[in-house]
Amino acid sequence: MTGRLRHFSISGVSVLDFLYRVVRPLLFRLDPEEAHELVLGTLPVAGMLARLANLTPDPRLACAVGPLTFAGPVALAAGLDKDGVGIRTWEALGFGAVEVGTVTGLAQKGNPRPRLFRLKEQHALVNRMGFNNNGAIALAATLQRLRDSGRWPKVPVGANLGKSKLVENDNAVADYLNSLKALKDRADYFVVNVSSPNTPGLRALQEKEPLQRLLAAAVPEAGRTPVFLKLAPDLEDDALAEAVGVAIESGCAGIIATNTTLSRPGDTARAEQYGGLSGAPLRALARAKIRVALQATGGRIPVIGVGGVACADDVAELLAMGCAATQLYTALIYEGPGLVARIHRDLAARLPVPAGK
Ligand SMILES: Cc1cc2nc3c(=O)[nH]c(=O)nc-3n(C[C@H](O)[C@H](O)[C@H](O)COP(=O)(O)O)c2cc1C
């Protein structure tokens, strides 16, 4: 990258940061979900601005995540863009990979509102969205349109899959297979999500036998597309290690740890009781569980670290622990759309200067 372009990319981040400092107080006056919907509506414009600012990560930050190559170690976590409406914008904002979903076999409305809560002082969120999404078939059409138009991102796009609320756990395998069939060859990777806390019974699918049954069917159905398993931070260490073992035996390409927590760590005890907590107060618990996951994999498959990631130090720490890459969601709400490019820029600045420069 030429010096001039690099300078422009740094100012692009500053512009995004400045704009968000102005807009955030207004957004934070709105109900969190209304603010979310408003922001999703502006994604095409945000994407255009971001493309002008050239926020693509420094190529030296590209990282191997099993068979995939992330353009940088900070990827978008699932849940922000359930139906894949802003994939090109996430790429333009500098995410190293983009995970859309969770989608379910059946389209569903999710839980009654209000179901998303800010804990402003703690830089956290509590959500009990309950997989509101337009269903796997609608996502498949969106992804196919992107492919047909030749605008498929250069970064990997993953589809995160969950169980439809109306489907009993006994029929969960068929439900996940329906989603996989609809999305086959359309995503760059799949995530079997058995760890969201807001679908009754879902987390029971993390137990050994149900998980074996699910992955034994899902991995072959995905064909050549790699399948990751996303786990909860509320699993005891033994159960987490066991689930990682099942993932490896079943041919999963990697682990994503962690989802939101039902616990209320730190000073969040008085926060909204029902739902999963994410953001800064999740960080320590997620770190502890990521460590267990890393130990259980023994380097056989990669681990993507998620939970409270908010700055370059957080990412560097997870990479030093052995994670192949990281994801974030909540910090983006608090820090704004310049965050990812800023983290990647800070990480690139820490790389040794190549000889002769
Ligand atoms: C509002 C909201 C909705 C989420 N929805 C999903 C989801 O649909 N599927 C999923 O696997 N994770 C979902 N997550 C969890 C995130 O992907 C991530 O694992 C978790 O928030 C921890 O990362 P963070 O602290 O950076 O937010 C959601 C998180 C939030 C805050």
The ligand as an SDF file (V2000), in Angstrom:
LIG
                    3D

 31 33  0  0  0  0  0  0  0  0999 V2000
  -27.8850   -9.0690   20.3350 C   0  0  0  0  0  0  0  0  0  0  0  0
  -27.0590  -10.3010   20.1450 C   0  0  0  0  0  0  0  0  0  0  0  0
  -27.5310  -11.3310   19.3510 C   0  0  0  0  0  0  0  0  0  0  0  0
  -26.7510  -12.4840   19.1740 C   0  0  0  0  0  0  0  0  0  0  0  0
  -27.2210  -13.4590   18.3580 N   0  0  0  0  0  0  0  0  0  0  0  0
  -26.4620  -14.5580   18.1340 C   0  0  0  0  0  0  0  0  0  0  0  0
  -26.8890  -15.5430   17.2360 C   0  0  0  0  0  0  0  0  0  0  0  0
  -27.9340  -15.4250   16.5930 O   0  0  0  0  0  0  0  0  0  0  0  0
  -26.1070  -16.6360   17.0740 N   0  0  0  0  0  0  0  0  0  0  0  0
  -24.9130  -16.8020   17.7330 C   0  0  0  0  0  0  0  0  0  0  0  0
  -24.2360  -17.8000   17.5380 O   0  0  0  0  0  0  0  0  0  0  0  0
  -24.4660  -15.8480   18.5770 N   0  0  0  0  0  0  0  0  0  0  0  0
  -25.2070  -14.7410   18.7890 C   0  0  0  0  0  0  0  0  0  0  0  0
  -24.7580  -13.7800   19.6340 N   0  0  0  0  0  0  0  0  0  0  0  0
  -23.5030  -14.0050   20.3730 C   0  0  0  0  0  0  0  0  0  0  0  0
  -22.2900  -13.3650   19.6770 C   0  0  0  0  0  0  0  0  0  0  0  0
  -22.0650  -13.9380   18.4160 O   0  0  0  0  0  0  0  0  0  0  0  0
  -21.0340  -13.5380   20.5550 C   0  0  0  0  0  0  0  0  0  0  0  0
  -20.7460  -14.9170   20.6570 O   0  0  0  0  0  0  0  0  0  0  0  0
  -21.1990  -12.9710   21.9430 C   0  0  0  0  0  0  0  0  0  0  0  0
  -21.9590  -11.7860   21.9260 O   0  0  0  0  0  0  0  0  0  0  0  0
  -19.8580  -12.6460   22.6120 C   0  0  0  0  0  0  0  0  0  0  0  0
  -19.1280  -11.7020   21.8500 O   0  0  0  0  0  0  0  0  0  0  0  0
  -19.1220  -10.1200   22.1880 P   0  0  0  0  0  0  0  0  0  0  0  0
  -18.8110   -9.9930   23.6510 O   0  0  0  0  0  0  0  0  0  0  0  0
  -18.0450   -9.5570   21.3000 O   0  0  0  0  0  0  0  0  0  0  0  0
  -20.4600   -9.6040   21.8550 O   0  0  0  0  0  0  0  0  0  0  0  0
  -25.4950  -12.6130   19.8290 C   0  0  0  0  0  0  0  0  0  0  0  0
  -25.0270  -11.5660   20.6160 C   0  0  0  0  0  0  0  0  0  0  0  0
  -25.7800  -10.4120   20.7840 C   0  0  0  0  0  0  0  0  0  0  0  0
  -25.2410   -9.2910   21.6320 C   0  0  0  0  0  0  0  0  0  0  0  0
  1  2  1  0
  2  3  1  0
  2 30  2  0
  3  4  2  0
  4  5  1  0
  4 28  1  0
  5  6  2  0
  6  7  1  0
  6 13  1  0
  7  8  2  0
  7  9  1  0
  9 10  1  0
 10 11  2  0
 10 12  1  0
 12 13  2  0
 13 14  1  0
 14 15  1  0
 14 28  1  0
 15 16  1  0
 16 17  1  0
 16 18  1  0
 18 19  1  0
 18 20  1  0
 20 21  1  0
 20 22  1  0
 22 23  1  0
 23 24  1  0
 24 25  2  0
 24 26  1  0
 24 27  1  0
 28 29  2  0
 29 30  1  0
 30 31  1  0
M  END
$$$$
